[in-house]
Amino acid sequence: MKSVKQPLSKDNPILNQFANYLIVERSLSKTSVSLYTSDVRQFFSIFGKREEVNFAKIGSEDIRRYISMLSSLGLVSSSVARKISSIKIFFRFLVSERIVNTDPTENIALPKVAKKLPSILTVNEVVQIINSTQFGNQERGVKEFRSWAMLETLYATGVRISELLSLRMSDISLAEGFVRVIGKGNKERIVPMGRLAIEAIKEYLQHARSKLLKGRASEYLFLNYRGQKLSRMGFWKILKENLKRAKIGKRVTPHSFRHSFATHLLEGGANLRAVQEMLGHSNITTTQIYTHLDRKYLKEVYKTFHPRG
């Protein structure tokens, strides 16, 4: 068995192995890996400022004491659950690598986390926001064509804002009505697009994108006025402007469109697993926060149940 005494510095070889395991085996993003390793280091800090920690001597009582400590500090149950989940994954990793023989977290239950239903828009509110890209008798200009296409695509596909802004021209197939999305952990998925989103993108490509490019080249679908990939902040400004025009007073974020996409499909009777695949959730329990309904097939489900499909 390998030596179990390891320094707790950031360049700790075991923590580095753990980080690589999270990237390769669990396909986690760099941000998630940083959080997990930070949680692990924080846990071991309760054993004092010793240069080395004997992983094999950590017991379940140490972990229960740590949970009590976190709770006494006023951390919400979701934060405590994440930190304990990080430690559980770390010890499973240690066992799999034969660095320790037993897992002290095996019988440690995660704190119960109250699942909040995400804030969603009604179908009418979505329509109001999308329609706000054309106001009065004024014809759509470059800005309006871009806003229209982005909002339609966001709601039509349920993509995250980072995924929307990372879409490349090669990712969209308007003829077939699909978009290729690269999600978390560099995982690829194919998502259907409804006819209204396809129409909006076609109009944007015909009337706006070349004007944003001004003779320059870009592989990205949605561009700023410098012909470059649109930023999150740029989209936020566009969304706020259209919310104001639509007279929507409630708090709306880009993620509200993703939540609304999932909820509206499932309320209509769509298959839970089909929606899971479209959202890019690796675990179906993540999708189940929206509803518990169930049925079949991907594009048929989409065309049948999406309000703007």
Secondary structure, DSSP 4 states (H G I P E B T S, - for coil): ----EEE-STT-HHHHHHHHHHHHTS---HHHHHHHHHHHHHHHGGG-S-SEEEGGG--HHHHHHHHHHHHHTT--HHHHHHHHHHHHHHHHHHHHTTS-SS-TTTTPPPPP-PPPPPP---HHHHHHHHHTTS-TTPPP-HHHHHHHHHHHHHHHH---HHHHHT-BGGGEETTTTEEEEE-GGG-EEEEE--HHHHHHHHHHIIIIIHHHHTT---SBSSB-TTSSBPPHHHHHHHHHHHHHHHT--S---HHHHHHHHHHHHHHTT--HHHHHHHHT-SSHHHHTTT-------HHHHHHHH-TT-
